[in-house]
Structure formats: structure tokens, C-alpha cells
Amino acid sequence: MVPLLTLLLLTVTVGPIGAVPYAIEQGLSTFWAIAIVCLMNVALVPVWFKALEIFGYGRRYLNFLTDRARSHIAGRSAKLQENLRAYVLEFERRFGHGGFFLGMTTFSFVFGTMWASIATYFLNLKKMPAMISIAAGVAANTAVFGLAAVGLLGVVPSPYVLYAGAIGVALLFCLYGKMRERMALRAALSFLRRRIILRRREAAYSSSRSSNSPSSAYKHLASE
């Protein structure tokens, strides 16, 4: 039990560069050491997101999107104001935060679960895709750094190059994500407008058909 808790503590604090060699020292093979540390890293993702729920992660995300929706819809028809939820769902369907999720995968590859989870909180990203992105990043992190720690990886870039490169790539993805977010918000608003116009036309068509039907004409004559 003590070695397992120590391994978990090393995974949280130091990462695979310290956790994998420790697991091997405890008698595990390289494969199982990397596999167990990888599972621990991935399992920590929902734990961090659960902790962030204390600060209202889900509510913060929805408030952010509905505020963005209102800023686009402000001054427009009341019907658009009533359809904020449909606007948000259409934004999600278009994967509006795609660039940010790629950025989080890169960021978590170097900085691990905790800092990447905190970053998603401040970026107001949808929880499940963000968790998948971070899990992919930390799984790759464990495989690469775990193999490097036991000398099974021939070439490993220096930490400075790795950190600078990862930050640069993550920033590029986030810039792309910001552009993608704006495009998806506009597309969601256009979709919502078209849907409302179509519904109005269908309602007007149904109303005209019912008013021109024989039964309605008979009722009109009977009333006279």
C-alpha cells in the first residue's frame, strides 16, 4: 500500500520522469510501470475536474457561452433571445472550441494534468472534450517520458526546448481556437435565424391552409 501511495504522489508531483523509475525499482517491468503510471495520470483527469466543480466549472462554461450568445443576439428579435440554448447546442455541434482542445493536448503533454485542468477552467471549455484532450496529452507524456527515464528512448529534447516548443504550439492552437470560436458562433447564429424563419413560414403556411380549407369555409358561412 505504501509503495502505491508513493507512486501516486510521485505521479501527481513529479510526473512519469520520477514515477516510472520508482515503479521499476519496486519490481515492476518497464511495460507495467509505464502502464500503471499512465492509468494513474489518466484517472487523475476526472479527479481534477471534479475538484473544479467546487468553483462551478459547468455553470461557468454555460454562462460564458450564453453571454457570448447574448452579445451576438443583443438588439435582435425576442425569438432569438428565447433560443439561447439552441444557439449553444449548435455552437457545440460545430466543435467551436476545437483549437483549444488541441492546445490543451499539447499543454498537458508537458505540464501534466493539474495545470491543464486549471487552464481549461479559465478558458471556459466544455468538460468532456477537455478531459479527453488532457487524457490524451498525459498518456503520451507518460509513454515518452517513461521510456526516456529508463533509457529506452534514444533522443529526448532538452527541457528548455521542450517547454518553449510546447508553449509555442499550444499558443498557436489557442489562437486558432479563438478564430474558430468566432466562426462557430457566427455560424450558430445564422443557423438559428434560418430555423426561426423556417418555423415562421411553416406556421404561416399551416395557418393559411387551415383558413382556406372547406371546413373552415363552411364554418364561416354557418356563422353568417
C-alpha positions in Angstrom: 0.0 0.0 0.0 2.8 2.4 0.9 4.7 2.0 -2.4 1.4 2.5 -4.3 0.6 5.8 -2.4 4.2 6.9 -3.0 3.8 6.1 -6.7 0.6 8.1 -6.8 2.3 11.1 -5.0 5.2 11.0 -7.5 2.8 10.8 -10.4 1.0 13.9 -9.2 4.0 16.0 -8.2 7.0 14.9 -10.3 5.3 13.1 -13.2 6.4 10.0 -15.1 10.0 11.1 -15.2 10.2 10.2 -11.4 7.2 7.8 -11.1 8.2 5.2 -13.7 11.8 4.6 -12.4 10.3 4.3 -8.9 7.8 1.7 -10.1 10.6 -0.3 -11.8 12.6 -0.2 -8.5 9.6 -1.7 -6.8 10.0 -4.8 -9.1 7.6 -3.9 -11.9 8.6 -4.4 -15.6 9.1 -1.4 -17.8 5.8 -2.1 -19.6 3.7 -2.4 -16.4 5.5 0.6 -14.8 4.6 2.8 -17.8 1.1 1.3 -18.0 0.2 1.9 -14.3 1.6 5.4 -14.2 -0.3 6.1 -17.5 -3.5 4.8 -15.9 -2.9 6.9 -12.8 -2.3 10.1 -14.9 -5.5 9.5 -16.9 -7.5 8.7 -13.8 -6.4 12.0 -12.2 -8.1 13.9 -15.0 -11.7 13.5 -13.8 -10.5 14.0 -10.2 -9.2 17.4 -11.0 -12.3 18.3 -13.0 -14.4 17.1 -10.1 -12.4 19.4 -7.8 -13.0 22.3 -10.2 -16.8 21.8 -9.9 -16.4 23.2 -6.5 -15.8 26.5 -8.3 -18.8 26.0 -10.6 -17.0 24.7 -13.7 -20.1 23.6 -15.6 -22.1 26.7 -14.7 -19.2 28.9 -15.7 -18.9 27.3 -19.1 -22.6 27.6 -19.8 -22.7 31.2 -18.5 -19.8 32.1 -20.8 -21.5 30.7 -23.9 -24.9 32.2 -23.2 -23.2 35.6 -22.5 -21.4 35.3 -25.9 -24.7 34.4 -27.5 -26.4 37.4 -25.9 -23.7 39.7 -27.2 -24.3 38.4 -30.7 -28.1 38.5 -30.4 -28.4 41.8 -28.5 -30.9 44.1 -30.0 -32.3 41.4 -32.2 -35.7 39.7 -32.1 -37.2 38.4 -28.9 -37.5 35.0 -30.6 -33.7 34.7 -30.9 -33.4 35.6 -27.2 -35.7 32.7 -26.3 -33.5 30.3 -28.2 -30.2 30.8 -26.4 -30.0 27.1 -25.5 -30.4 26.1 -29.2 -27.6 28.6 -30.0 -25.3 27.0 -27.5 -26.0 23.4 -28.8 -25.4 24.5 -32.4 -22.1 26.1 -31.3 -21.1 22.8 -29.6 -22.2 20.7 -32.7 -19.8 22.8 -34.8 -17.0 22.0 -32.4 -16.3 25.7 -31.7 -13.5 25.1 -29.2 -11.6 22.6 -31.4 -8.4 24.6 -31.5 -8.4 25.0 -27.7 -8.7 21.2 -27.2 -5.7 20.6 -29.4 -3.8 23.2 -27.4 -4.8 21.5 -24.2 -3.4 18.2 -25.5 -0.1 19.8 -26.2 -0.1 21.7 -22.9 -0.9 18.7 -20.8 1.8 16.7 -22.6 4.5 18.8 -20.9 2.8 20.4 -17.9 0.6 17.4 -16.8 -3.0 17.1 -15.6 -3.3 19.7 -12.9 -2.2 22.8 -14.8 -4.0 21.8 -17.9 -7.2 21.3 -16.0 -6.9 24.7 -14.4 -6.3 26.2 -17.8 -9.5 24.7 -19.2 -11.4 26.3 -16.3 -10.2 29.8 -17.2 -10.7 29.1 -20.9 -14.3 28.1 -20.3 -14.1 24.9 -22.3 -16.7 22.1 -22.4 -15.8 19.5 -19.8 -15.9 16.1 -21.7 -13.8 17.1 -24.8 -11.4 18.9 -22.5 -11.0 15.8 -20.3 -10.4 13.6 -23.4 -7.8 16.1 -24.7 -5.9 16.2 -21.4 -6.1 12.4 -21.0 -4.5 12.0 -24.5 -1.8 14.5 -23.6 -0.8 12.9 -20.3 -0.9 9.4 -21.8 1.5 10.5 -24.5 3.6 12.2 -21.8 3.8 9.1 -19.7 4.8 6.9 -22.6 7.5 9.3 -23.9 9.0 10.4 -20.5 8.6 7.0 -19.0 10.7 5.4 -21.8 13.2 8.3 -21.5 13.5 7.8 -17.8 14.6 4.2 -18.1 16.9 4.9 -21.1 14.8 3.2 -23.7 14.3 6.4 -25.8 17.3 7.4 -27.8 16.8 11.1 -28.3 14.9 13.4 -25.9 15.0 17.2 -26.4 16.3 19.4 -23.7 13.7 20.6 -21.1 14.0 24.2 -22.3 13.4 23.3 -25.9 10.5 21.1 -24.9 8.8 23.6 -22.7 9.3 26.5 -25.2 8.1 24.4 -28.1 5.1 23.1 -26.2 4.1 26.6 -25.1 4.5 27.9 -28.7 2.4 25.1 -30.2 -0.3 25.4 -27.5 -0.5 29.2 -28.1 -0.8 28.7 -31.9 -3.6 26.2 -31.3 -5.3 28.6 -28.9 -5.1 31.4 -31.4 -6.7 29.1 -34.0 -9.3 28.1 -31.4 -10.2 31.8 -30.8 -10.7 32.3 -34.6 -12.6 29.0 -34.8 -14.8 30.1 -31.8 -15.8 33.3 -33.6 -16.6 31.5 -36.8 -18.7 28.8 -35.0 -20.6 31.5 -33.0 -21.5 33.3 -36.2 -22.5 30.0 -37.9 -24.6 29.0 -34.9 -26.4 32.4 -35.0 -27.0 32.1 -38.8 -28.4 28.5 -38.3 -30.7 29.8 -35.5 -32.0 32.6 -37.7 -32.7 30.3 -40.6 -34.5 27.8 -38.3 -36.7 30.6 -36.8 -37.6 31.9 -40.3 -38.4 28.4 -41.5 -40.7 27.8 -38.5 -42.5 31.1 -39.1 -43.0 30.2 -42.7 -44.3 26.7 -41.8 -46.7 28.3 -39.2 -47.9 30.8 -41.7 -48.4 28.1 -44.4 -50.3 25.9 -41.9 -52.5 28.9 -40.9 -53.3 29.8 -44.5 -54.2 26.2 -45.3 -56.5 25.8 -42.4 -58.2 29.1 -43.2 -58.7 28.1 -46.8 -60.0 24.6 -46.1 -63.6 23.6 -46.9 -64.5 23.0 -43.3 -63.3 26.5 -42.3 -65.3 28.0 -45.2 -68.4 26.1 -44.1 -68.0 27.3 -40.5 -67.6 30.9 -41.9 -70.9 30.6 -43.9 -72.7 29.0 -40.9 -71.7 31.8 -38.7 -73.2 34.3 -41.2 
